[in-house]
């Protein structure tokens, strides 16, 4: 163990490798990152152009760097590429969405969705070359199958999903946050263990050449923030 390392409650702690930017560089990088990420859009029209598995693996590795309660990392990223399984997922998702659009959703909800042009048809679930289904582990299982606690599961998995979406955009790909409710069918189709619950479904790939997105605008800084002294 080096002089700068030490044990804390029996666990090794090592020096943090900080990146020390100048104030000018810090401002530049923060502005460029915002402008770049502001170009990200949710896309519903996908190309079936292939995306290398290695790219998807790196995207998932990036999501796996997210912070989590007590470092339990309570997430599982299940990746689907086979056409038969994607077809089953689409069929089950559309069945739930049909019930949502025809009765479960309130009139106000449907009115709010109208500008986005969404409906029960989820062709993108078959068209996109990859589907990433994010599961949250409501409790952990050790090598012996014994249960252990996970903490702040929704918060941890939510942060990981945000980083996942950013990584997808960084790779030059597009996605859509799809949450057909209820999502129990995903655990059944993917044969996931009892401690996992479906959290989010993300189609991942290239945008179709004729893809359109709604001309919507994000809230301004003063609408989403409040600075205090």
Secondary structure as GFF3:
##gff-version 3
##sequence-region A 1 229
A	DSSP	beta_strand	6	8	.	.	.	ID=ss1
A	DSSP	beta_strand	11	13	.	.	.	ID=ss2
A	DSSP	alpha_helix	23	37	.	.	.	ID=ss3
A	DSSP	alpha_helix	53	63	.	.	.	ID=ss4
A	DSSP	beta_strand	75	80	.	.	.	ID=ss5
A	DSSP	alpha_helix	83	99	.	.	.	ID=ss6
A	DSSP	pi_helix	100	104	.	.	.	ID=ss7
A	DSSP	alpha_helix	107	114	.	.	.	ID=ss8
A	DSSP	alpha_helix	124	127	.	.	.	ID=ss9
A	DSSP	beta_strand	130	137	.	.	.	ID=ss10
A	DSSP	beta_strand	140	141	.	.	.	ID=ss11
A	DSSP	beta_strand	147	148	.	.	.	ID=ss12
A	DSSP	alpha_helix	153	170	.	.	.	ID=ss13
A	DSSP	beta_strand	174	178	.	.	.	ID=ss14
A	DSSP	alpha_helix	184	189	.	.	.	ID=ss15
A	DSSP	beta_strand	196	205	.	.	.	ID=ss16
A	DSSP	alpha_helix	221	224	.	.	.	ID=ss17
###
